């Protein structure tokens, strides 16, 4: 387990990244399928992190789910390297544990699943500034910055962003009511439909997030993973939801409140991930998707996330690249403000001219 720390304008966070690499010595990491999983991106969805911890326990120690022997998955796991972030939004989780049970945002009020650059900042008619604050710019939040760098260095073949609120298996896109075209879309849908049929008896909602969930979401992680990082299989899973819960009872809406339901959700979704790994591995191998990079590209050094290629650069060059990235974000923000100011000034100017003309007309008529 590695701890990564990042900060931005006085706000900082820690992320814990766990790497599971079965039979590490005997298999070439470069030939393995890379799986990146994130849980707890929204603070109020506590059940997601519980699934993460139980999944790690099953992979490393228990090897059973509800008495079912998992030895049949052993060979499959030899072909995977899994990186897992059990709690992406640590500061948001602290707010929820402090009593703000409906809060999904991070420690300074930003929705981390709206802080990514694909279609960032666009607002729908039903936009809720409390729920969906996208931040001041794409990747303004340290949590999103860490996850972006992790995705770039690890180069996953499969990505899953785990949420709660309903039961569904989503693929891109979130920001529009369509799915991608071509072979990649067929591959993703095939994996989800097989998982839904094998494990959920076709009870889960399957499709694009934007088309199936009932609203469009802009600046999401999964859309970035597909469009920018080029992950072949990026998914969003919704693992639990209580439709009978009052909208004011957020804990019950997003999390099971009795032990029987809790155990059922944990066991069901831990098994679902094992089947996902199996389906994903088979489909990726059939499609002859080769590894995009070795796991050793990601090197923790003093709690900082670096890539080997970045580590070789001089410190001055690295600072220039970081400054350029932040500078471009600020330039985009200033440009938007400039456009808004220009429009307001034009409006005031036209209004003033209109008033002067009306006054001249009145004086002439008098």
C-alpha positions as a LaTeX table, in Angstrom:
\begin{tabular}{lrrr}
\hline
Residue & $x$ (\AA) & $y$ (\AA) & $z$ (\AA) \\
\hline
Unk1 & 0.00 & 0.00 & 0.00 \\
Unk2 & 1.34 & 3.42 & $-1.01$ \\
Unk3 & 0.25 & 6.77 & 0.40 \\
Unk4 & 0.15 & 9.67 & $-2.04$ \\
Unk5 & $-0.23$ & 13.28 & $-0.91$ \\
Unk6 & $-1.18$ & 16.27 & $-3.05$ \\
Unk7 & $-2.24$ & 19.84 & $-2.33$ \\
Unk8 & $-3.63$ & 22.86 & $-4.14$ \\
Unk9 & $-4.03$ & 26.38 & $-2.76$ \\
Unk10 & $-3.96$ & 25.36 & 0.88 \\
Unk11 & $-6.10$ & 22.23 & 0.50 \\
Unk12 & $-4.42$ & 18.82 & 0.73 \\
Unk13 & $-5.39$ & 15.17 & 0.74 \\
Unk14 & $-3.96$ & 11.69 & 1.11 \\
Unk15 & $-4.84$ & 8.76 & $-1.15$ \\
Unk16 & $-4.06$ & 5.16 & $-0.34$ \\
Unk17 & $-3.33$ & 2.93 & $-3.33$ \\
Unk18 & $-3.22$ & $-0.84$ & $-2.86$ \\
Unk19 & $-1.56$ & $-3.02$ & $-5.50$ \\
Unk20 & $-2.49$ & $-6.69$ & $-5.83$ \\
Unk21 & $-0.05$ & $-8.60$ & $-8.05$ \\
Unk22 & $-0.56$ & $-12.36$ & $-7.80$ \\
Unk23 & 2.55 & $-14.58$ & $-8.35$ \\
Unk24 & 4.58 & $-11.46$ & $-9.01$ \\
Unk25 & 7.90 & $-13.22$ & $-9.59$ \\
Unk26 & 6.83 & $-15.78$ & $-12.19$ \\
Unk27 & 4.91 & $-13.64$ & $-14.67$ \\
Unk28 & 6.04 & $-10.69$ & $-16.76$ \\
Unk29 & 4.15 & $-7.62$ & $-15.50$ \\
Unk30 & 4.22 & $-6.10$ & $-18.98$ \\
Unk31 & 2.05 & $-8.90$ & $-20.34$ \\
Unk32 & $-0.58$ & $-8.66$ & $-17.63$ \\
Unk33 & $-3.93$ & $-6.91$ & $-17.80$ \\
Unk34 & $-3.99$ & $-3.76$ & $-15.67$ \\
Unk35 & $-7.12$ & $-3.08$ & $-13.61$ \\
Unk36 & $-7.70$ & 0.24 & $-11.81$ \\
Unk37 & $-10.55$ & 0.49 & $-9.29$ \\
Unk38 & $-11.77$ & 3.51 & $-7.32$ \\
Unk39 & $-14.22$ & 3.43 & $-4.43$ \\
Unk40 & $-15.60$ & 6.16 & $-2.19$ \\
Unk41 & $-15.39$ & 9.04 & $-4.68$ \\
Unk42 & $-18.53$ & 10.45 & $-3.07$ \\
Unk43 & $-18.35$ & 10.72 & 0.71 \\
Unk44 & $-21.90$ & 9.61 & 1.49 \\
Unk45 & $-21.53$ & 6.30 & $-0.40$ \\
Unk46 & $-19.83$ & 4.45 & 2.45 \\
Unk47 & $-20.80$ & 0.96 & 1.27 \\
Unk48 & $-18.44$ & 1.25 & $-1.72$ \\
Unk49 & $-15.34$ & 1.37 & 0.48 \\
Unk50 & $-16.63$ & $-1.59$ & 2.48 \\
Unk51 & $-16.78$ & $-3.60$ & $-0.75$ \\
Unk52 & $-13.21$ & $-2.53$ & $-1.55$ \\
Unk53 & $-11.86$ & $-3.71$ & 1.80 \\
Unk54 & $-13.72$ & $-7.02$ & 1.64 \\
Unk55 & $-12.54$ & $-7.61$ & $-1.93$ \\
Unk56 & $-8.92$ & $-7.09$ & $-0.85$ \\
Unk57 & $-9.44$ & $-9.48$ & 2.06 \\
Unk58 & $-10.86$ & $-12.13$ & $-0.28$ \\
Unk59 & $-8.01$ & $-11.71$ & $-2.77$ \\
Unk60 & $-5.22$ & $-11.87$ & $-0.21$ \\
Unk61 & $-6.41$ & $-14.04$ & 2.68 \\
Unk62 & $-9.90$ & $-15.47$ & 2.73 \\
Unk63 & $-10.33$ & $-16.87$ & $-0.80$ \\
Unk64 & $-14.01$ & $-17.62$ & $-0.14$ \\
Unk65 & $-17.34$ & $-15.80$ & $-0.54$ \\
Unk66 & $-20.29$ & $-17.17$ & 1.44 \\
Unk67 & $-18.58$ & $-20.53$ & 1.67 \\
Unk68 & $-17.90$ & $-20.72$ & $-2.08$ \\
Unk69 & $-14.34$ & $-21.80$ & $-2.87$ \\
Unk70 & $-12.65$ & $-19.33$ & $-5.22$ \\
Unk71 & $-9.77$ & $-21.55$ & $-6.32$ \\
Unk72 & $-11.14$ & $-21.57$ & $-9.87$ \\
Unk73 & $-10.21$ & $-17.87$ & $-10.13$ \\
Unk74 & $-6.57$ & $-18.42$ & $-9.10$ \\
Unk75 & $-5.20$ & $-18.92$ & $-12.61$ \\
Unk76 & $-7.10$ & $-15.91$ & $-13.89$ \\
Unk77 & $-5.66$ & $-13.67$ & $-11.16$ \\
Unk78 & $-2.12$ & $-14.58$ & $-12.25$ \\
Unk79 & $-2.74$ & $-12.54$ & $-15.42$ \\
Unk80 & $-3.85$ & $-9.35$ & $-13.65$ \\
Unk81 & $-2.27$ & $-6.46$ & $-11.79$ \\
Unk82 & $-4.96$ & $-4.67$ & $-9.76$ \\
Unk83 & $-4.53$ & $-1.19$ & $-8.33$ \\
Unk84 & $-7.28$ & $-0.18$ & $-5.95$ \\
Unk85 & $-8.11$ & 3.13 & $-4.26$ \\
Unk86 & $-10.43$ & 2.04 & $-1.41$ \\
Unk87 & $-11.39$ & 5.59 & $-0.44$ \\
Unk88 & $-10.74$ & 8.29 & $-3.04$ \\
Unk89 & $-12.52$ & 11.07 & $-1.14$ \\
Unk90 & $-10.98$ & 10.80 & 2.32 \\
Unk91 & $-11.80$ & 14.37 & 3.37 \\
Unk92 & $-15.38$ & 14.03 & 2.13 \\
Unk93 & $-15.75$ & 10.82 & 4.10 \\
Unk94 & $-14.64$ & 12.69 & 7.23 \\
Unk95 & $-17.41$ & 15.25 & 6.64 \\
Unk96 & $-19.99$ & 12.47 & 6.40 \\
Unk97 & $-18.71$ & 10.80 & 9.55 \\
Unk98 & $-18.97$ & 14.22 & 11.21 \\
Unk99 & $-22.72$ & 14.22 & 10.58 \\
Unk100 & $-23.16$ & 15.65 & 7.05 \\
Unk101 & $-24.75$ & 12.43 & 5.79 \\
Unk102 & $-25.95$ & 13.86 & 2.45 \\
Unk103 & $-22.60$ & 15.32 & 1.40 \\
Unk104 & $-20.96$ & 13.79 & $-1.69$ \\
Unk105 & $-18.30$ & 16.48 & $-2.20$ \\
Unk106 & $-14.67$ & 16.63 & $-1.15$ \\
Unk107 & $-13.25$ & 18.61 & 1.77 \\
Unk108 & $-13.72$ & 21.98 & 0.07 \\
Unk109 & $-17.09$ & 21.39 & $-1.54$ \\
Unk110 & $-16.21$ & 20.09 & $-5.01$ \\
Unk111 & $-17.82$ & 17.07 & $-6.67$ \\
Unk112 & $-14.81$ & 14.97 & $-7.70$ \\
Unk113 & $-16.84$ & 13.28 & $-10.43$ \\
Unk114 & $-17.37$ & 16.64 & $-12.13$ \\
Unk115 & $-13.75$ & 17.85 & $-11.88$ \\
Unk116 & $-12.34$ & 16.07 & $-14.96$ \\
Unk117 & $-11.73$ & 17.79 & $-18.28$ \\
Unk118 & $-14.11$ & 16.03 & $-20.73$ \\
Unk119 & $-17.04$ & 18.44 & $-21.16$ \\
Unk120 & $-16.07$ & 20.13 & $-17.88$ \\
Unk121 & $-18.22$ & 22.90 & $-16.44$ \\
Unk122 & $-21.32$ & 22.42 & $-18.57$ \\
Unk123 & $-24.51$ & 22.79 & $-16.56$ \\
Unk124 & $-27.87$ & 21.16 & $-17.27$ \\
Unk125 & $-31.22$ & 22.83 & $-16.50$ \\
Unk126 & $-31.49$ & 20.79 & $-13.29$ \\
Unk127 & $-27.93$ & 21.65 & $-12.21$ \\
Unk128 & $-27.54$ & 21.68 & $-8.43$ \\
Unk129 & $-24.59$ & 23.89 & $-7.40$ \\
Unk130 & $-24.41$ & 22.19 & $-4.00$ \\
Unk131 & $-24.34$ & 18.64 & $-5.38$ \\
Unk132 & $-22.42$ & 19.14 & $-8.63$ \\
Unk133 & $-19.88$ & 21.90 & $-8.03$ \\
Unk134 & $-17.22$ & 21.14 & $-10.72$ \\
Unk135 & $-14.46$ & 23.24 & $-9.11$ \\
Unk136 & $-12.73$ & 26.33 & $-10.44$ \\
Unk137 & $-11.09$ & 24.46 & $-13.34$ \\
Unk138 & $-10.55$ & 20.89 & $-14.55$ \\
Unk139 & $-8.33$ & 19.05 & $-12.07$ \\
Unk140 & $-8.44$ & 21.87 & $-9.56$ \\
Unk141 & $-8.76$ & 19.23 & $-6.83$ \\
Unk142 & $-5.78$ & 17.23 & $-5.48$ \\
Unk143 & $-7.81$ & 14.00 & $-5.47$ \\
Unk144 & $-8.49$ & 14.30 & $-9.21$ \\
Unk145 & $-4.87$ & 15.26 & $-9.88$ \\
Unk146 & $-3.61$ & 12.12 & $-8.14$ \\
Unk147 & $-6.07$ & 9.87 & $-9.96$ \\
Unk148 & $-5.15$ & 11.43 & $-13.31$ \\
Unk149 & $-1.44$ & 10.81 & $-12.77$ \\
Unk150 & $-2.11$ & 7.29 & $-11.54$ \\
Unk151 & $-4.12$ & 6.50 & $-14.67$ \\
Unk152 & $-1.38$ & 7.92 & $-16.92$ \\
Unk153 & 1.44 & 5.95 & $-15.31$ \\
Unk154 & $-0.37$ & 2.65 & $-14.69$ \\
Unk155 & $-2.12$ & 2.66 & $-18.08$ \\
Unk156 & $-5.09$ & 0.45 & $-17.15$ \\
Unk157 & $-6.92$ & $-1.81$ & $-19.59$ \\
Unk158 & $-9.94$ & $-1.79$ & $-17.31$ \\
Unk159 & $-11.29$ & 0.98 & $-15.06$ \\
Unk160 & $-14.22$ & 0.83 & $-12.64$ \\
Unk161 & $-15.55$ & 3.82 & $-10.69$ \\
Unk162 & $-17.74$ & 2.39 & $-7.92$ \\
Unk163 & $-20.77$ & 4.30 & $-6.59$ \\
Unk164 & $-24.07$ & 3.65 & $-4.85$ \\
Unk165 & $-27.59$ & 5.00 & $-5.32$ \\
Unk166 & $-28.97$ & 2.26 & $-7.58$ \\
Unk167 & $-27.88$ & $-1.05$ & $-9.13$ \\
Unk168 & $-26.40$ & $-0.58$ & $-12.59$ \\
Unk169 & $-23.48$ & $-1.40$ & $-14.87$ \\
Unk170 & $-22.56$ & 1.67 & $-16.92$ \\
Unk171 & $-20.17$ & 2.33 & $-19.80$ \\
Unk172 & $-19.40$ & 5.71 & $-21.45$ \\
Unk173 & $-20.72$ & 8.22 & $-22.03$ \\
Unk174 & $-21.95$ & 10.21 & $-19.03$ \\
Unk175 & $-22.08$ & 13.63 & $-20.69$ \\
Unk176 & $-24.29$ & 12.59 & $-23.63$ \\
Unk177 & $-27.06$ & 10.12 & $-24.30$ \\
Unk178 & $-24.97$ & 7.80 & $-26.47$ \\
Unk179 & $-22.41$ & 5.02 & $-26.25$ \\
Unk180 & $-19.15$ & 4.97 & $-28.23$ \\
Unk181 & $-19.14$ & 3.44 & $-31.70$ \\
Unk182 & $-17.19$ & 0.52 & $-33.11$ \\
Unk183 & $-15.39$ & $-2.49$ & $-31.71$ \\
Unk184 & $-14.57$ & $-0.93$ & $-28.34$ \\
Unk185 & $-18.22$ & $-0.28$ & $-27.57$ \\
Unk186 & $-19.13$ & $-3.83$ & $-28.58$ \\
Unk187 & $-16.38$ & $-5.16$ & $-26.30$ \\
Unk188 & $-17.58$ & $-3.14$ & $-23.30$ \\
Unk189 & $-21.23$ & $-3.99$ & $-23.78$ \\
Unk190 & $-20.41$ & $-7.69$ & $-24.21$ \\
Unk191 & $-18.55$ & $-7.77$ & $-20.89$ \\
Unk192 & $-21.34$ & $-5.96$ & $-19.02$ \\
Unk193 & $-24.13$ & $-8.04$ & $-20.52$ \\
Unk194 & $-22.29$ & $-11.29$ & $-19.76$ \\
Unk195 & $-21.70$ & $-10.15$ & $-16.17$ \\
Unk196 & $-25.33$ & $-9.08$ & $-15.82$ \\
Unk197 & $-26.58$ & $-12.40$ & $-17.16$ \\
Unk198 & $-24.16$ & $-14.69$ & $-15.32$ \\
Unk199 & $-24.30$ & $-13.04$ & $-11.92$ \\
Unk200 & $-27.30$ & $-10.72$ & $-11.68$ \\
Unk201 & $-29.83$ & $-12.69$ & $-13.74$ \\
Unk202 & $-30.23$ & $-9.65$ & $-16.02$ \\
Unk203 & $-31.53$ & $-7.51$ & $-13.16$ \\
Unk204 & $-29.01$ & $-4.64$ & $-13.46$ \\
Unk205 & $-29.44$ & $-1.63$ & $-15.69$ \\
Unk206 & $-26.85$ & $-1.76$ & $-18.50$ \\
Unk207 & $-25.92$ & 1.06 & $-20.89$ \\
Unk208 & $-24.36$ & 4.50 & $-21.00$ \\
Unk209 & $-24.48$ & 6.56 & $-17.84$ \\
Unk210 & $-25.95$ & 9.54 & $-19.70$ \\
Unk211 & $-28.61$ & 7.44 & $-21.39$ \\
Unk212 & $-29.68$ & 5.15 & $-18.57$ \\
Unk213 & $-29.37$ & 7.05 & $-15.30$ \\
Unk214 & $-31.86$ & 9.77 & $-16.23$ \\
Unk215 & $-29.54$ & 12.81 & $-16.33$ \\
Unk216 & $-26.33$ & 13.92 & $-18.04$ \\
Unk217 & $-23.14$ & 14.36 & $-16.04$ \\
Unk218 & $-20.26$ & 16.53 & $-17.29$ \\
Unk219 & $-16.60$ & 16.28 & $-16.34$ \\
Unk220 & $-16.74$ & 12.68 & $-15.10$ \\
Unk221 & $-13.85$ & 10.33 & $-14.49$ \\
Unk222 & $-15.09$ & 7.49 & $-16.68$ \\
Unk223 & $-15.54$ & 9.72 & $-19.76$ \\
Unk224 & $-11.98$ & 10.99 & $-19.28$ \\
Unk225 & $-10.65$ & 7.45 & $-18.93$ \\
Unk226 & $-12.23$ & 6.53 & $-22.26$ \\
Unk227 & $-11.63$ & 9.67 & $-24.33$ \\
Unk228 & $-8.24$ & 10.80 & $-23.02$ \\
Unk229 & $-6.48$ & 7.89 & $-21.30$ \\
Unk230 & $-7.86$ & 5.49 & $-23.96$ \\
Unk231 & $-8.78$ & 2.75 & $-21.48$ \\
Unk232 & $-10.35$ & $-0.09$ & $-23.53$ \\
Unk233 & $-12.88$ & $-0.95$ & $-20.81$ \\
Unk234 & $-13.92$ & 1.97 & $-18.58$ \\
Unk235 & $-17.00$ & 1.34 & $-16.41$ \\
Unk236 & $-19.07$ & 2.91 & $-13.63$ \\
Unk237 & $-20.80$ & 0.50 & $-11.24$ \\
Unk238 & $-23.71$ & 1.46 & $-8.99$ \\
Unk239 & $-23.82$ & $-1.23$ & $-6.32$ \\
Unk240 & $-26.74$ & $-0.39$ & $-4.01$ \\
Unk241 & $-29.75$ & 1.88 & $-3.66$ \\
Unk242 & $-32.87$ & 1.97 & $-1.51$ \\
Unk243 & $-35.68$ & 3.44 & $-3.60$ \\
Unk244 & $-38.03$ & 3.43 & $-0.58$ \\
Unk245 & $-35.78$ & 5.75 & 1.46 \\
Unk246 & $-36.78$ & 9.35 & 2.01 \\
Unk247 & $-34.73$ & 11.91 & 0.10 \\
Unk248 & $-33.80$ & 13.40 & 3.48 \\
Unk249 & $-32.44$ & 10.05 & 4.70 \\
Unk250 & $-29.25$ & 9.93 & 2.63 \\
Unk251 & $-27.57$ & 7.27 & 4.69 \\
Unk252 & $-30.38$ & 4.79 & 4.04 \\
Unk253 & $-30.69$ & 5.86 & 0.41 \\
Unk254 & $-27.07$ & 5.04 & $-0.40$ \\
Unk255 & $-26.12$ & 2.41 & 2.20 \\
Unk256 & $-27.64$ & $-0.75$ & 3.70 \\
Unk257 & $-28.73$ & $-0.25$ & 7.31 \\
Unk258 & $-29.05$ & $-3.86$ & 8.52 \\
Unk259 & $-26.42$ & $-6.60$ & 8.70 \\
Unk260 & $-28.30$ & $-9.07$ & 6.47 \\
Unk261 & $-28.50$ & $-6.59$ & 3.59 \\
Unk262 & $-24.96$ & $-5.40$ & 4.23 \\
Unk263 & $-23.55$ & $-8.95$ & 3.98 \\
Unk264 & $-25.61$ & $-9.66$ & 0.88 \\
Unk265 & $-24.35$ & $-6.54$ & $-0.91$ \\
Unk266 & $-20.73$ & $-7.24$ & 0.06 \\
Unk267 & $-20.80$ & $-10.87$ & $-1.08$ \\
Unk268 & $-22.74$ & $-10.16$ & $-4.27$ \\
Unk269 & $-20.44$ & $-7.40$ & $-5.49$ \\
Unk270 & $-17.17$ & $-9.04$ & $-4.46$ \\
Unk271 & $-18.18$ & $-12.01$ & $-6.59$ \\
Unk272 & $-19.26$ & $-9.61$ & $-9.35$ \\
Unk273 & $-15.75$ & $-8.15$ & $-9.50$ \\
Unk274 & $-14.16$ & $-11.57$ & $-9.79$ \\
Unk275 & $-16.50$ & $-12.42$ & $-12.68$ \\
Unk276 & $-15.75$ & $-9.01$ & $-14.23$ \\
Unk277 & $-12.02$ & $-9.74$ & $-14.08$ \\
Unk278 & $-12.63$ & $-13.08$ & $-15.75$ \\
Unk279 & $-14.88$ & $-11.66$ & $-18.48$ \\
Unk280 & $-12.62$ & $-8.69$ & $-19.05$ \\
Unk281 & $-9.49$ & $-10.80$ & $-19.30$ \\
Unk282 & $-11.10$ & $-13.21$ & $-21.78$ \\
Unk283 & $-12.49$ & $-10.45$ & $-24.00$ \\
Unk284 & $-9.28$ & $-8.41$ & $-23.96$ \\
Unk285 & $-7.22$ & $-11.44$ & $-24.86$ \\
Unk286 & $-9.66$ & $-12.40$ & $-27.62$ \\
Unk287 & $-9.42$ & $-8.84$ & $-28.98$ \\
Unk288 & $-5.61$ & $-9.06$ & $-28.73$ \\
Unk289 & $-5.29$ & $-5.90$ & $-26.66$ \\
Unk290 & $-1.66$ & $-5.75$ & $-25.58$ \\
Unk291 & $-0.34$ & $-4.17$ & $-22.42$ \\
Unk292 & 0.08 & $-0.42$ & $-22.65$ \\
Unk293 & 2.92 & $-0.25$ & $-20.16$ \\
Unk294 & 4.65 & $-2.02$ & $-17.32$ \\
Unk295 & 3.41 & $-1.63$ & $-13.77$ \\
Unk296 & 6.95 & $-0.56$ & $-12.79$ \\
Unk297 & 6.37 & 2.78 & $-14.56$ \\
Unk298 & 4.56 & 3.84 & $-11.41$ \\
Unk299 & 7.09 & 4.49 & $-8.66$ \\
Unk300 & 6.18 & 5.87 & $-5.21$ \\
Unk301 & 8.91 & 8.17 & $-3.95$ \\
Unk302 & 8.49 & 9.99 & $-0.67$ \\
Unk303 & 4.72 & 9.90 & $-0.97$ \\
Unk304 & 4.73 & 11.61 & $-4.36$ \\
Unk305 & 3.37 & 10.14 & $-7.57$ \\
Unk306 & 5.90 & 10.16 & $-10.39$ \\
Unk307 & 6.45 & 8.42 & $-13.67$ \\
Unk308 & 9.85 & 6.96 & $-14.48$ \\
Unk309 & 10.13 & 9.21 & $-17.55$ \\
Unk310 & 9.30 & 12.24 & $-15.41$ \\
Unk311 & 11.80 & 11.18 & $-12.76$ \\
Unk312 & 14.59 & 11.32 & $-15.36$ \\
Unk313 & 13.82 & 14.91 & $-16.28$ \\
Unk314 & 15.57 & 17.78 & $-14.59$ \\
Unk315 & 13.73 & 19.45 & $-11.75$ \\
Unk316 & 13.57 & 22.68 & $-13.75$ \\
Unk317 & 11.88 & 20.95 & $-16.69$ \\
Unk318 & 9.42 & 19.25 & $-14.38$ \\
Unk319 & 8.54 & 22.57 & $-12.74$ \\
Unk320 & 8.05 & 24.12 & $-16.19$ \\
Unk321 & 5.60 & 21.35 & $-17.18$ \\
Unk322 & 3.66 & 21.67 & $-13.92$ \\
Unk323 & 3.59 & 25.45 & $-14.28$ \\
Unk324 & 2.39 & 25.20 & $-17.87$ \\
Unk325 & $-0.45$ & 22.85 & $-16.88$ \\
Unk326 & $-1.62$ & 25.12 & $-14.08$ \\
Unk327 & $-1.10$ & 28.19 & $-16.28$ \\
Unk328 & $-3.33$ & 26.79 & $-19.01$ \\
Unk329 & $-6.07$ & 26.10 & $-16.47$ \\
Unk330 & $-5.90$ & 29.70 & $-15.21$ \\
Unk331 & $-5.82$ & 31.09 & $-18.77$ \\
Unk332 & $-9.00$ & 29.19 & $-19.60$ \\
Unk333 & $-10.65$ & 30.59 & $-16.48$ \\
Unk334 & $-9.55$ & 34.17 & $-17.28$ \\
Unk335 & $-10.72$ & 33.80 & $-20.87$ \\
Unk336 & $-14.21$ & 32.79 & $-19.70$ \\
Unk337 & $-14.29$ & 35.79 & $-17.36$ \\
Unk338 & $-13.14$ & 38.04 & $-20.20$ \\
Unk339 & $-15.96$ & 36.82 & $-22.47$ \\
Unk340 & $-18.55$ & 37.33 & $-19.75$ \\
Unk341 & $-17.23$ & 40.83 & $-18.99$ \\
Unk342 & $-17.21$ & 41.76 & $-22.69$ \\
Unk343 & $-20.81$ & 40.65 & $-23.13$ \\
Unk344 & $-21.90$ & 42.65 & $-20.07$ \\
Unk345 & $-20.07$ & 45.76 & $-21.28$ \\
Unk346 & $-21.62$ & 45.46 & $-24.74$ \\
Unk347 & $-25.04$ & 45.11 & $-23.17$ \\
Unk348 & $-24.50$ & 48.22 & $-21.00$ \\
Unk349 & $-23.14$ & 50.17 & $-23.99$ \\
Unk350 & $-26.11$ & 49.26 & $-26.20$ \\
Unk351 & $-28.53$ & 50.10 & $-23.40$ \\
Unk352 & $-26.87$ & 53.52 & $-22.95$ \\
Unk353 & $-27.06$ & 54.27 & $-26.69$ \\
Unk354 & $-30.71$ & 53.23 & $-26.75$ \\
Unk355 & $-31.51$ & 55.54 & $-23.84$ \\
Unk356 & $-29.69$ & 58.50 & $-25.47$ \\
Unk357 & $-31.59$ & 57.98 & $-28.73$ \\
Unk358 & $-34.90$ & 57.90 & $-26.89$ \\
Unk359 & $-33.98$ & 61.09 & $-25.05$ \\
Unk360 & $-33.02$ & 62.86 & $-28.33$ \\
Unk361 & $-36.28$ & 61.73 & $-29.92$ \\
Unk362 & $-38.28$ & 63.09 & $-26.97$ \\
Unk363 & $-36.50$ & 66.46 & $-27.13$ \\
Unk364 & $-37.10$ & 66.78 & $-30.88$ \\
Unk365 & $-40.77$ & 65.96 & $-30.51$ \\
Unk366 & $-41.04$ & 68.54 & $-27.72$ \\
\hline
\end{tabular}
